[in-house]
Amino acid sequence: MSFQPTYFRHAYSGFEPSQAFDVVYGGHFEHRLLSAKRTEMEHQRLALGDVRLESGCYDFPVIARGSMPRDAICIGFVAEGANVTRYNTAAIEEDDVQVYPAGVELLYHAGASSRWVNFVVSEERLQEMAWLRTGRPLALARRAATSVRLLARGRAALTVLADDAMGLARRLADAGGITPELASTIGRSLLEGYVDALCDAAPARKSTLSSAQERHHHLILACEQLALSGEAADIALAEIARRSGYSLRSLQLIFHDSVGMTPGRWFMNARLNGALRDLLSPAAACTVGAVAEKWGFRHLPRFSQYYRRTFGELPSDTLNRSRL
């Protein structure tokens, strides 16, 4: 990968986070709002030659689902709010960081304010630095995201490293930006810091527990896909449970333990956020009725009631404002 040194910062408010699809460069994510409360989100990106540093800060509960870039490894962690945040349904503990192979899926779920940091680098460059620093390669998972435990205060040290890099880039943005020489120095410092942290890391959990969490993560995504697909958008929960091979009670317990919601509430939120995105970027012939039907709402007044309860306004208000 080769990039010119650049710094980017963007603030989102209101419904705007639901249209922030590119918070990870080269990946694609959809943000789902959980309530009508005021939302403020900040996204920063710093490209430094062959590495990138990104961060996202939310002052509201959020679900973000998507996939990581296909040409790089991502090393991410939650700098603030880790105690209320899950990745792929797994809880995040003190000094945990997550390693994402190229192209893997991520389900980020924060129950309150949170801030994440993501470092992006090619596997070749990462391993090259590992050989230089330690004389051996890093042991990296190939197919699934993994959580590793850094040394005590290791995550705090990476947070300071990332914040210092972003802060310097922000200060230099109004003075002509970062020179290629400085970008190379910052990028190497970040890469060395991350490699050193990972070389001393240990697995965060027993493999058996991680396997169970991974199964539940895939189950939730599969059930969601079924619940949102085409004519099945209003499929009964009992039918979803039957097709998944679980009893309804077991499915409810898995959702409760993994995402803190019932299956019905999870699917309802996904459908309402899908409707919100369509109403925010309407086609010329878009109508509230057509959007409601697309997302499985057969009773228009009830859809309007659910929508208003979640987002604080009627769907017609959102559509009319989007057309101004």
C-alpha positions in Angstrom: 0.0 0.0 0.0 1.2 3.5 -0.7 -0.5 6.7 0.5 0.4 10.4 0.6 0.5 11.7 4.2 -2.9 13.1 4.9 -5.0 13.9 8.0 -8.8 13.9 7.9 -11.3 14.8 10.6 -15.1 14.8 10.3 -17.9 15.4 12.9 -21.3 13.9 12.6 -24.5 14.8 14.5 -28.2 13.9 14.5 -28.9 11.1 12.0 -25.6 11.7 10.1 -23.8 8.7 11.8 -26.2 6.3 10.0 -24.6 7.4 6.7 -20.9 7.1 7.9 -20.1 4.1 5.9 -16.3 4.6 5.4 -15.0 4.9 9.0 -12.4 2.2 8.2 -10.7 3.0 4.9 -11.2 0.2 2.5 -13.9 -1.4 4.6 -17.6 -0.7 4.8 -19.7 -0.3 7.9 -23.3 0.6 8.7 -24.1 2.4 12.0 -27.4 1.7 13.7 -28.8 4.2 16.2 -30.5 2.9 19.3 -32.5 5.9 20.5 -33.7 9.4 19.6 -31.2 11.0 22.0 -28.8 13.6 20.6 -25.8 12.0 18.8 -22.3 13.4 18.2 -19.7 11.4 16.5 -16.1 12.2 15.5 -14.0 10.3 13.0 -10.3 10.9 12.3 -8.0 9.3 9.8 -4.2 9.7 9.4 -2.5 8.2 6.4 1.3 7.8 6.8 2.8 6.1 3.8 2.2 2.4 4.2 0.3 2.6 7.5 -3.0 4.2 8.5 -4.3 5.3 11.9 -8.1 5.8 12.4 -10.3 6.6 15.4 -14.0 6.9 16.0 -15.7 8.6 19.0 -19.4 8.2 19.9 -21.2 10.0 22.7 -24.2 7.6 22.2 -25.0 3.9 22.2 -24.3 2.4 18.8 -24.2 -0.8 16.7 -21.8 -0.8 13.8 -21.7 -3.8 11.5 -19.4 -4.3 8.5 -16.2 -5.7 7.1 -12.5 -4.7 7.4 -10.3 -3.8 4.4 -9.3 -6.7 2.2 -5.7 -5.7 1.7 -4.5 -5.2 5.2 -4.4 -6.3 8.8 -6.2 -4.1 11.4 -5.2 -3.9 15.0 -8.0 -2.2 17.0 -8.9 -1.5 20.6 -11.4 0.5 22.6 -9.7 3.4 24.2 -12.7 4.6 26.1 -15.8 2.7 27.1 -14.4 -0.8 26.8 -16.5 -1.9 29.8 -19.7 -1.3 27.8 -18.5 -2.4 24.4 -18.4 -5.8 22.6 -16.7 -6.9 19.5 -18.3 -9.8 17.6 -20.5 -10.3 20.7 -17.4 -10.8 23.0 -16.8 -8.6 26.0 -13.6 -6.6 26.1 -11.4 -6.6 29.2 -8.6 -4.4 30.5 -5.6 -4.3 28.1 -7.3 -6.4 25.4 -6.7 -5.5 21.8 -8.2 -7.1 18.7 -6.4 -8.3 15.6 -8.5 -8.5 12.4 -7.2 -10.4 9.4 -8.0 -8.9 6.0 -11.6 -8.7 5.1 -13.1 -10.2 8.2 -16.5 -9.1 9.6 -16.9 -6.9 12.7 -19.9 -6.3 14.9 -19.1 -3.4 17.2 -21.7 -2.8 19.9 -21.4 -0.1 22.6 -24.1 0.4 25.2 -22.9 3.9 26.0 -20.2 6.4 25.0 -17.1 4.8 23.5 -14.0 5.5 21.4 -12.1 3.1 19.2 -8.6 3.3 17.6 -7.7 1.2 14.6 -4.2 0.7 13.1 -4.0 -0.5 9.5 -0.9 -2.1 7.9 -0.1 -4.8 5.4 0.9 -8.2 6.8 4.2 -8.0 5.0 5.1 -4.7 6.6 4.0 -5.9 10.0 6.0 -9.1 9.9 9.0 -7.2 8.5 9.0 -5.0 11.5 8.5 -8.0 13.9 11.6 -9.7 12.5 13.6 -6.5 12.9 12.4 -6.0 16.5 12.4 -9.6 17.8 14.0 -11.9 15.2 10.7 -13.8 14.8 7.3 -13.3 13.1 4.1 -12.6 14.9 1.7 -15.5 15.2 -1.5 -14.2 13.5 -4.9 -15.7 12.9 -5.8 -16.1 9.3 -9.6 -16.4 9.2 -11.1 -14.8 12.3 -10.7 -11.8 14.6 -8.8 -12.6 17.8 -8.4 -10.8 21.1 -5.0 -10.7 22.8 -4.0 -9.4 26.2 -1.2 -6.8 26.4 1.1 -6.3 29.3 -0.3 -4.2 32.1 -1.2 -0.6 30.9 -0.3 -1.7 27.4 -3.5 -0.5 25.9 -3.1 2.9 27.7 0.4 3.2 26.1 -1.0 2.5 22.7 -3.8 5.1 23.3 -1.2 7.7 24.2 0.9 6.8 21.1 -2.2 7.1 18.8 -3.5 10.3 20.5 0.0 12.0 20.1 0.1 11.1 16.4 -3.4 12.4 15.8 -2.8 15.6 17.9 0.4 16.4 16.0 -1.4 15.9 12.6 -4.3 18.1 13.7 -1.9 20.9 14.7 0.0 20.7 11.5 -3.1 20.6 9.3 -3.4 24.4 9.2 0.3 24.8 8.6 0.7 23.0 5.4 0.3 19.4 6.7 2.8 16.7 7.4 6.0 16.4 5.4 6.8 13.0 3.9 9.9 12.8 6.2 7.8 13.4 9.4 5.1 11.1 8.1 7.7 8.3 7.8 9.0 9.0 11.3 5.5 8.9 12.9 4.5 5.9 10.9 7.6 3.9 11.9 7.1 4.9 15.6 3.5 3.7 15.5 4.5 0.4 13.8 7.3 -0.2 16.3 4.9 0.5 19.2 2.2 -1.9 17.9 4.7 -4.6 17.1 6.4 -4.4 20.5 3.0 -4.6 22.2 1.9 -7.6 20.2 5.1 -9.5 20.7 4.6 -9.4 24.5 0.8 -10.2 24.2 -0.9 -13.4 25.3 -4.3 -14.9 24.3 -7.1 -13.1 26.0 -9.3 -16.1 26.6 -9.4 -19.8 26.5 -10.0 -21.2 23.0 -13.2 -23.1 24.1 -14.9 -19.9 25.2 -13.8 -18.0 22.1 -15.2 -20.8 20.0 -18.6 -20.5 21.7 -18.6 -16.8 21.2 -17.7 -17.1 17.6 -20.5 -19.6 17.0 -23.0 -17.2 18.7 -21.7 -14.3 16.6 -22.2 -16.2 13.4 -25.6 -17.4 14.6 -26.8 -13.8 15.3 -25.6 -12.6 11.9 -27.3 -15.5 10.1 -30.6 -15.0 12.0 -30.4 -11.3 11.2 -29.8 -12.0 7.5 -32.9 -14.3 7.5 -35.0 -11.7 9.3 -34.1 -8.9 6.9 -34.1 -10.8 3.6 -36.8 -10.1 1.0 -40.2 -11.4 1.8 -39.0 -12.8 5.1 -38.6 -9.4 6.6 -41.5 -10.0 8.9 -40.8 -13.6 9.6 -41.9 -15.0 13.0 -39.3 -15.5 15.6 -40.4 -19.1 16.1 -39.6 -19.7 12.5 -36.2 -18.1 12.7 -35.5 -20.3 15.7 -36.6 -23.4 13.9 -34.4 -22.7 10.8 -31.4 -21.9 13.1 -31.7 -25.3 14.8 -32.3 -23.8 18.2 -35.4 -23.6 20.4 -36.9 -20.2 20.8 -35.9 -20.1 24.4 -32.3 -21.0 23.6 -32.2 -18.3 20.8 -33.5 -15.7 23.2 -30.8 -16.6 25.8 -28.0 -16.4 23.2 -29.1 -13.0 22.1 -29.5 -11.8 25.6 -26.0 -13.0 26.6 -24.4 -11.8 23.4 -25.9 -8.5 22.6 -28.1 -7.6 25.6 -31.3 -7.6 23.6 -34.1 -10.0 22.7 -34.0 -11.3 19.1 -37.2 -9.3 18.3 -35.7 -6.0 19.5 -32.4 -6.6 17.6 -34.2 -7.3 14.4 -36.6 -4.4 14.9 -33.7 -2.0 15.4 -32.0 -3.3 12.2 -35.2 -2.9 10.2 -35.9 0.6 11.5 -32.3 1.7 10.8 -32.6 0.3 7.3 -35.7 2.4 6.8 -33.9 5.5 8.3 -31.1 5.1 5.8 -33.5 4.9 2.9 -35.5 7.9 4.0 -32.2 10.0 4.4 -31.2 9.2 0.9 -34.5 8.8 -1.0 -35.0 8.0 -4.6 -37.2 10.4 -6.6 -40.2 8.2 -6.3 -39.6 7.2 -2.6 -42.6 7.0 -0.3 -42.9 6.2 3.4 -45.2 3.3 2.5 -42.7 1.8 0.0 -39.9 2.0 2.6 -42.0 0.5 5.3 -43.0 -2.4 3.1 -39.4 -3.0 2.0 -38.3 -3.4 5.6 -41.2 -5.7 6.6 -43.7 -3.3 8.1 -47.1 -4.2 6.8 -49.0 -1.8 9.0 -48.1 1.8 8.2 -49.4 3.5 11.3 -47.6 1.0 13.5 -44.4 1.5 11.5 -44.7 5.3 12.1 -45.2 4.7 15.8 -42.1 2.4 16.1 -40.1 4.9 14.0 -41.1 7.9 16.1 -40.4 6.1 19.3 -36.9 5.2 18.2 -35.8 8.3 16.3 -38.0 11.1 17.8 -39.9 12.0 14.6 -42.3 10.6 12.0 -40.8 8.9 8.9 -42.6 11.5 6.8 -40.7 14.3 8.6 -37.3 12.6 7.8 -38.3 12.1 4.1 -39.6 15.7 3.7 -36.4 17.1 5.2 -34.2 14.9 3.0 -35.9 16.4 -0.1 -35.2 20.0 0.8 
